[in-house]
Amino acid sequence: MKTLLPVLCAMMMLAEFAATQSTTLAASELSRAAQDIAGARQVISEKPTEYTGYNLLATALVHHAEETYDASFYARAEEALKKSLQLAPNNFDGEKIEVSILLGQHEYVNALKLATALNKRVPDDVMVYGLLTDANVELGNYKDAEVSAQWMLDLRPGNLPALIRAAHLRELFGDAEGAYELMDMAYQSTPATEIAERASLLTQMGHLRLASGSPDSAEKLFEQALTTLPTHPAALGNLAELRITQKRYAEAVTLLEQRYQAQPRAENLYDLAEALQFAGRDAEAKEAFADFETKAQAHSGPKDNSNRALVFYYADHAHQPAKALDVAKAEYAWRHDVYTLDIYAWALHVNNQDVEARKQIETALAVGIRDSKLFEHAGEIALRLGDRAAAQKYLQESAALLAIGSEHAELLLAQIQRPNAQR
């Protein structure tokens, strides 16, 4: 299609980039994804009728969305991909990028459908197996995810994307130490110039240490991540979680304010509101919770939503159990990962449907995950059902992890252990 349209489109994209990135920055001062965006736009300006430049741009925009936690870049990636597919319908690389965009937008069912079709078309493409792994993990299809991740490692042993995915699966299966080893291997394989990637890996390594009850090691890793990239949202959030367990609430508030400024998503505002409440700043917490509810409700329909946080808000703060269950059911209707099973179980619990709640939380824990909040929820549900032995077991597991949920688990354990204690 040799018209002026691709040229005009490329010029518009270049103008858009100039508006969002300072032209005075040297290439070395830009993130890797930002550098790739600039390079892709240069390719498009030189060869506007070839689809490959648009694929490069779409890929770079997806990476930038992941790097900045800014979902608006997925929409920009869609526009670039649309041009690629117009110029070369059904081009394989373009369709892989389409799956990545769907994953970023949390359209996991559609992503899995397209990735499955691509896998049948080209059964030895390593990254298609990665896309299959990602979609299956988010939907709770953990056995299928494990198979796909193993294919990645078999086809290209030691490749970085496979190591990271295998680490996530090991954590879900309860092997935090094995997950940490894989993340460390991935970190050691990541060049020092990949600042955002290294900060992300350090944060995930710290999360694994915190989740396994090693807060001192976690703290060092989070601080190292923030030294690498001071505005990294996940590192800020994870360090804030640690500060809450240390009862250093003012510091947690500051960290979560910084994260919300960098990434103004509704679920981040929810975490900030909880921290404000912990810090005794009740009026500010009330205002933040109200703002959160408005933002979360406004964006509750799309798959990329804050519905998990909204369930906990209705269940634990607003004391509107029926609303909590309605939101949880909407999520449960399309995905059964461990965290969705948890919110569904908790929503059932606050609605006094504890038999079904126990079924859901035990299904989540059967995957192998060791999470203090999930254990604490399982303990409360078992206690409500009168199964004190199971409640004590779950609450002890939660307390031992020294993370969020552990302190409340300890309080409940103390109640259980009192003579003639009543729940």
C-alpha positions as CSV (number, residue, x, y, z in Angstrom):
1,M,0.0,0.0,0.0
2,K,2.3,2.7,-1.3
3,T,0.5,5.9,-0.1
4,L,1.5,8.8,2.0
5,L,-0.5,7.4,5.0
6,P,2.4,5.4,6.5
7,V,4.7,8.4,6.2
8,L,2.1,10.7,7.9
9,C,1.6,8.1,10.6
10,A,5.3,7.8,11.2
11,M,5.6,11.6,11.5
12,M,2.7,11.7,14.0
13,M,4.4,9.0,16.1
14,L,7.7,10.8,16.0
15,A,5.9,14.0,17.1
16,E,4.2,12.1,19.9
17,F,7.5,10.7,21.1
18,A,9.0,14.2,21.1
19,A,6.2,15.4,23.3
20,T,6.7,12.7,25.9
21,Q,10.6,12.4,25.9
22,S,13.0,15.3,26.3
23,T,15.0,15.7,23.1
24,T,17.9,17.0,25.2
25,L,18.4,13.6,26.9
26,A,21.4,11.6,25.6
27,A,20.5,8.0,24.6
28,S,22.4,6.7,27.6
29,E,20.1,8.7,29.9
30,L,17.0,7.0,28.5
31,S,15.7,3.6,29.7
32,R,16.3,0.7,27.4
33,A,12.6,0.7,26.3
34,A,12.7,4.4,25.6
35,Q,15.8,3.9,23.5
36,D,14.1,1.1,21.6
37,I,11.1,3.4,21.0
38,A,13.4,6.0,19.5
39,G,15.2,3.5,17.4
40,A,11.9,2.0,16.1
41,R,10.6,5.4,15.2
42,Q,13.8,6.0,13.2
43,V,13.3,2.7,11.3
44,I,9.7,3.7,10.5
45,S,10.8,7.2,9.3
46,E,13.3,5.5,6.9
47,K,11.0,2.6,5.8
48,P,7.4,3.6,6.5
49,T,5.9,1.0,4.2
50,E,7.6,-2.0,5.9
51,Y,5.8,-3.7,8.7
52,T,9.0,-4.6,10.7
53,G,9.4,-1.0,12.1
54,Y,5.9,-1.0,13.5
55,N,6.6,-4.4,15.2
56,L,9.7,-2.9,16.7
57,L,7.7,0.1,17.9
58,A,4.9,-2.0,19.3
59,T,7.4,-4.3,21.2
60,A,9.2,-1.3,22.7
61,L,5.9,0.3,23.8
62,V,4.9,-3.0,25.5
63,H,8.2,-3.0,27.3
64,H,7.8,0.6,28.3
65,A,4.4,-0.2,29.7
66,E,5.9,-2.9,31.8
67,E,8.8,-0.7,32.8
68,T,6.7,2.3,33.8
69,Y,3.5,0.4,34.9
70,D,1.7,2.8,32.6
71,A,-1.1,1.0,30.8
72,S,-1.6,3.8,28.3
73,F,1.4,2.5,26.4
74,Y,-0.5,-0.7,25.6
75,A,-3.0,1.4,23.6
76,R,-0.1,3.1,21.7
77,A,1.3,-0.4,21.1
78,E,-2.0,-1.4,19.6
79,E,-1.9,1.4,17.2
80,A,1.6,0.5,16.0
81,L,0.6,-3.1,15.7
82,K,-2.5,-2.2,13.7
83,K,-0.2,-0.6,11.1
84,S,2.0,-3.7,11.1
85,L,-0.9,-6.1,10.5
86,Q,-2.3,-3.8,7.8
87,L,1.0,-3.9,5.9
88,A,1.5,-7.7,6.5
89,P,-1.6,-9.5,7.7
90,N,-1.0,-12.5,9.9
91,N,2.7,-11.8,10.3
92,F,3.9,-14.1,13.1
93,D,5.9,-11.6,15.1
94,G,3.1,-9.1,15.0
95,E,0.6,-11.7,16.3
96,K,3.0,-12.6,19.2
97,I,3.1,-8.9,20.1
98,E,-0.7,-8.9,20.1
99,V,-0.7,-11.6,22.7
100,S,1.8,-9.5,24.8
101,I,-0.6,-6.6,24.6
102,L,-3.6,-8.7,25.6
103,L,-1.6,-10.0,28.6
104,G,-0.7,-6.5,29.6
105,Q,-4.4,-5.5,29.5
106,H,-5.2,-8.6,31.6
107,E,-7.3,-10.1,28.7
108,Y,-5.9,-13.5,29.7
109,V,-8.6,-15.7,28.1
110,N,-8.1,-14.1,24.7
111,A,-4.3,-14.1,25.1
112,L,-4.4,-17.8,25.8
113,K,-6.6,-18.5,22.8
114,L,-4.3,-16.6,20.4
115,A,-1.1,-18.0,21.9
116,T,-2.5,-21.5,21.5
117,A,-3.2,-20.9,17.9
118,L,0.3,-19.5,17.3
119,N,1.8,-22.5,19.1
120,K,0.0,-24.9,16.7
121,R,1.3,-22.8,13.8
122,V,4.9,-22.7,15.0
123,P,5.4,-25.4,17.7
124,D,9.1,-24.6,18.4
125,D,8.9,-20.9,19.1
126,V,10.4,-20.3,22.6
127,M,8.6,-17.1,23.3
128,V,5.2,-18.4,22.4
129,Y,5.6,-20.9,25.2
130,G,6.4,-18.0,27.4
131,L,3.1,-16.3,26.4
132,L,1.3,-19.6,27.1
133,T,2.9,-19.8,30.5
134,D,1.9,-16.2,31.4
135,A,-1.7,-16.6,30.4
136,N,-2.1,-20.0,32.1
137,V,-0.6,-18.7,35.4
138,E,-3.0,-15.8,35.5
139,L,-6.0,-18.0,34.8
140,G,-4.9,-20.6,37.4
141,N,-4.0,-23.3,34.9
142,Y,-0.8,-24.1,36.7
143,K,-0.1,-27.6,35.3
144,D,-0.4,-26.2,31.7
145,A,1.9,-23.3,32.7
146,E,4.5,-25.7,34.1
147,V,4.5,-27.6,30.9
148,S,5.0,-24.5,28.8
149,A,7.8,-23.2,31.0
150,Q,9.6,-26.5,30.8
151,W,9.3,-26.3,27.0
152,M,11.0,-22.9,27.1
153,L,13.9,-24.4,29.1
154,D,14.2,-27.5,26.9
155,L,14.2,-25.5,23.7
156,R,16.8,-22.9,24.9
157,P,18.4,-24.0,28.3
158,G,19.1,-21.1,30.7
159,N,17.3,-18.4,28.7
160,L,16.3,-15.4,30.9
161,P,12.6,-15.3,30.2
162,A,12.2,-19.0,31.1
163,L,14.2,-18.6,34.3
164,I,11.9,-15.8,35.5
165,R,8.8,-17.7,34.6
166,A,10.1,-20.9,36.2
167,A,10.8,-18.9,39.4
168,H,7.3,-17.5,39.6
169,L,5.9,-21.1,39.3
170,R,8.2,-22.4,42.0
171,E,7.0,-19.7,44.3
172,L,3.4,-20.6,43.6
173,F,4.3,-24.3,44.2
174,G,5.8,-23.4,47.6
175,D,9.5,-23.6,46.7
176,A,10.6,-20.1,47.7
177,E,14.3,-21.1,47.9
178,G,14.3,-22.7,44.4
179,A,12.4,-19.6,43.1
180,Y,15.1,-17.3,44.7
181,E,17.9,-19.3,43.1
182,L,16.3,-19.0,39.6
183,M,15.7,-15.2,40.1
184,D,19.3,-14.8,41.2
185,M,20.5,-16.6,38.1
186,A,18.4,-14.3,36.0
187,Y,19.7,-11.3,37.8
188,Q,23.3,-12.4,37.3
189,S,22.6,-12.8,33.6
190,T,21.1,-9.3,33.2
191,P,23.6,-6.6,32.0
192,A,24.2,-3.7,34.4
193,T,22.9,-1.4,31.7
194,E,19.4,-2.9,32.0
195,I,18.5,-0.8,35.0
196,A,14.7,-1.4,35.2
197,E,15.1,-5.1,34.6
198,R,17.7,-5.4,37.4
199,A,15.6,-3.4,39.8
200,S,12.6,-5.6,39.0
201,L,14.6,-8.8,39.6
202,L,16.0,-7.5,42.9
203,T,12.5,-6.6,44.0
204,Q,11.2,-10.1,43.2
205,M,14.2,-11.6,45.0
206,G,13.4,-9.4,48.1
207,H,9.7,-10.4,47.9
208,L,10.7,-14.1,48.0
209,R,12.9,-13.5,51.0
210,L,10.1,-11.6,52.8
211,A,7.6,-14.3,51.9
212,S,9.8,-16.9,53.3
213,G,10.2,-15.1,56.7
214,S,13.6,-13.4,56.1
215,P,12.9,-9.7,56.5
216,D,16.5,-8.6,57.0
217,S,17.6,-10.1,53.6
218,A,14.4,-8.7,52.0
219,E,15.2,-5.2,53.2
220,K,18.7,-5.2,51.8
221,L,17.3,-6.4,48.4
222,F,14.5,-3.8,48.3
223,E,17.0,-1.0,49.2
224,Q,19.4,-2.3,46.5
225,A,16.5,-2.2,44.0
226,L,15.7,1.4,45.0
227,T,19.4,2.4,44.7
228,T,19.3,1.0,41.2
229,L,16.1,2.8,40.3
230,P,14.7,5.1,43.1
231,T,11.2,5.4,41.6
232,H,10.6,1.6,40.9
233,P,7.0,1.2,42.0
234,A,7.2,-2.5,42.9
235,A,10.3,-1.9,45.1
236,L,8.6,1.0,46.8
237,G,5.5,-1.1,47.5
238,N,7.4,-4.1,48.8
239,L,9.6,-2.0,51.1
240,A,6.4,-0.4,52.4
241,E,5.0,-3.8,53.1
242,L,8.1,-4.6,55.1
243,R,7.9,-1.3,57.0
244,I,4.3,-2.2,58.0
245,T,5.4,-5.5,59.4
246,Q,8.0,-3.6,61.4
247,K,5.4,-1.1,62.6
248,R,7.3,1.7,60.9
249,Y,4.0,3.1,59.6
250,A,5.1,6.7,58.8
251,E,7.9,5.4,56.5
252,A,5.4,3.0,54.8
253,V,3.1,5.9,54.1
254,T,5.9,7.9,52.6
255,L,6.9,5.0,50.3
256,L,3.4,4.3,49.2
257,E,2.8,8.0,48.5
258,Q,5.8,7.9,46.3
259,R,4.5,4.8,44.5
260,Y,1.1,6.3,44.0
261,Q,2.6,9.4,42.5
262,A,4.7,7.3,40.1
263,Q,1.8,4.8,39.4
264,P,-1.6,6.3,40.2
265,R,-3.6,3.1,40.1
266,A,-6.5,2.5,42.3
267,E,-5.1,-0.6,44.1
268,N,-2.0,1.5,45.0
269,L,-4.3,4.1,46.6
270,Y,-5.9,1.3,48.6
271,D,-2.6,0.2,50.0
272,L,-1.8,3.9,50.9
273,A,-5.2,4.2,52.7
274,E,-4.5,1.1,54.8
275,A,-1.0,2.5,55.7
276,L,-2.6,5.8,56.7
277,Q,-5.0,3.9,58.9
278,F,-2.1,1.9,60.5
279,A,-0.3,5.2,61.1
280,G,-3.3,6.6,63.0
281,R,-4.1,9.2,60.3
282,D,-7.8,8.2,60.2
283,A,-9.2,11.3,58.5
284,E,-6.7,11.0,55.7
285,A,-7.3,7.2,55.5
286,K,-11.1,7.7,55.2
287,E,-10.6,10.2,52.4
288,A,-8.2,7.9,50.6
289,F,-10.5,4.9,50.9
290,A,-13.4,7.0,49.5
291,D,-11.2,8.1,46.6
292,F,-10.1,4.5,46.0
293,E,-13.7,3.2,45.9
294,T,-14.7,5.9,43.3
295,K,-11.6,5.1,41.1
296,A,-12.0,1.3,41.5
297,Q,-15.7,1.3,40.7
298,A,-15.2,3.5,37.6
299,H,-12.7,1.0,36.2
300,S,-14.3,-2.2,37.5
301,G,-15.5,-3.4,34.1
302,P,-12.3,-4.0,32.1
303,K,-10.1,-7.0,33.0
304,D,-7.3,-4.7,34.0
305,N,-9.1,-3.5,37.1
306,S,-8.6,-3.1,40.9
307,N,-11.3,-5.6,41.8
308,R,-9.2,-7.6,44.2
309,A,-8.5,-4.6,46.4
310,L,-12.2,-3.6,46.0
311,V,-13.3,-6.9,47.5
312,F,-11.1,-6.4,50.5
313,Y,-12.3,-2.8,50.9
314,Y,-15.9,-3.9,50.9
315,A,-15.2,-6.9,53.2
316,D,-12.8,-5.4,55.7
317,H,-13.3,-1.6,55.7
318,A,-16.7,-0.6,54.3
319,H,-18.4,-3.7,55.9
320,Q,-20.6,-4.3,52.8
321,P,-20.3,-8.0,52.4
322,A,-22.8,-8.3,49.6
323,K,-20.9,-5.9,47.4
324,A,-17.7,-7.8,48.2
325,L,-19.2,-11.0,47.0
326,D,-20.6,-9.5,43.9
327,V,-17.2,-8.2,42.8
328,A,-15.5,-11.5,43.8
329,K,-18.0,-13.5,41.8
330,A,-17.3,-11.4,38.7
331,E,-13.6,-12.1,39.0
332,Y,-14.1,-15.8,39.8
333,A,-16.3,-16.2,36.7
334,W,-13.3,-16.0,34.4
335,R,-10.1,-16.8,36.4
336,H,-9.2,-19.3,39.1
337,D,-5.6,-18.3,40.1
338,V,-4.7,-18.6,43.8
339,Y,-5.3,-14.9,44.5
340,T,-8.7,-14.9,42.9
341,L,-9.6,-18.0,44.9
342,D,-8.5,-16.1,48.0
343,I,-10.7,-13.0,47.4
344,Y,-13.6,-15.3,46.5
345,A,-13.1,-17.3,49.7
346,W,-12.9,-14.2,51.8
347,A,-16.0,-12.7,50.3
348,L,-17.9,-15.9,51.0
349,H,-16.6,-15.9,54.5
350,V,-17.8,-12.4,55.3
351,N,-21.2,-13.5,53.9
352,N,-21.2,-16.5,56.3
353,Q,-20.8,-19.0,53.5
354,D,-17.9,-20.7,55.2
355,V,-18.3,-24.2,53.8
356,E,-17.8,-23.0,50.3
357,A,-15.2,-20.5,51.5
358,R,-13.2,-23.3,52.9
359,K,-13.4,-25.2,49.7
360,Q,-12.0,-22.3,47.7
361,I,-9.2,-21.3,50.1
362,E,-8.1,-24.9,50.4
363,T,-8.0,-25.2,46.6
364,A,-5.7,-22.2,46.5
365,L,-3.4,-23.6,49.2
366,A,-3.3,-27.0,47.5
367,V,-1.3,-25.4,44.7
368,G,1.5,-25.1,47.3
369,I,1.7,-21.3,47.8
370,R,3.0,-20.1,51.1
371,D,1.4,-16.7,51.7
372,S,0.7,-15.2,55.1
373,K,-2.6,-13.6,54.2
374,L,-3.9,-16.8,52.5
375,F,-2.9,-18.8,55.6
376,E,-4.5,-16.3,57.9
377,H,-7.7,-16.3,55.9
378,A,-7.8,-20.1,55.9
379,G,-7.3,-20.1,59.7
380,E,-10.2,-17.7,60.2
381,I,-12.5,-19.7,58.0
382,A,-11.6,-22.9,59.7
383,L,-12.2,-21.3,63.1
384,R,-15.6,-20.1,62.1
385,L,-16.4,-23.7,61.1
386,G,-15.3,-24.9,64.5
387,D,-12.2,-26.8,63.2
388,R,-9.8,-25.5,65.8
389,A,-7.0,-27.9,64.9
390,A,-7.0,-26.8,61.2
391,A,-7.3,-23.1,62.3
392,Q,-4.3,-23.4,64.6
393,K,-2.3,-25.1,61.8
394,Y,-3.0,-22.4,59.3
395,L,-2.5,-19.5,61.7
396,Q,0.8,-20.9,62.8
397,E,1.9,-21.1,59.2
398,S,0.9,-17.4,58.8
399,A,2.6,-16.3,62.0
400,A,5.8,-18.0,61.0
401,L,6.2,-16.0,57.8
402,L,6.5,-12.6,59.6
403,A,4.6,-10.8,56.8
404,I,1.4,-8.9,56.5
405,G,-1.3,-11.1,58.0
406,S,1.1,-12.7,60.5
407,E,0.3,-10.3,63.4
408,H,-3.4,-10.9,63.2
409,A,-2.7,-14.6,63.0
410,E,-0.8,-14.4,66.2
411,L,-3.7,-12.6,68.0
412,L,-6.1,-15.3,66.8
413,L,-3.7,-18.1,67.9
414,A,-3.6,-16.5,71.4
415,Q,-7.3,-16.6,71.5
416,I,-7.5,-20.2,70.5
417,Q,-4.9,-21.2,73.1
418,R,-6.8,-19.6,76.0
419,P,-8.7,-22.1,78.1
420,N,-12.3,-22.4,77.0
421,A,-11.7,-19.8,74.3
422,Q,-14.7,-18.9,72.2
423,R,-14.5,-17.4,68.7
